[in-house]
């Protein structure tokens, strides 16, 4: 048997433990109806990153922004494909240059045909480089246009709010 003081202490601790278990459950049950009441009627979204500000987009404005966003996605994919092709072309030109350097070391400088063949290969590589530079200039202009398009989109659509229900309706063809 426990002394009287110890027995009362154990009883108080048991009651206290029960209270600490029950209090969080009661608080959760009391707050549950409040969570359901705070749910907004419409969910909102944004087309860009960051916090959306300003007036909500109308359904027509949202349709225009979504069309622009889809077109930008396709254009970005094409630009990425062109960049990959340019990278491969550049690697080919570098590889040809390395082959020409190796070929120069073993070139028979007394043979006029070998020298003419080497010079033709050098001229062909120079032509490849010129074509690559022209293509790179055009590619860089497209990248600049892409950046301007993305900046314009971010300004007009990216930081604007819209209702997700409108987006769902547009995607469903309404």
Secondary structure, DSSP 8 states (H G I E B T S, - for coil): ---HHHHHHHHHHHHHHHHHHHHHHHHHHHHHHHHHHT--SS-EEESSSS---SSB--HHHHHHHHHHHHHHHHHHHHHHHHHHHHHHHHHHHHHHHHHHHHHHHT--TT-HHHHHHHHHHHHHHHHHHHHHHHHHHHHHHHHHHHHHHHHHHIIIIIT-EEEHHHHHHHHTT-
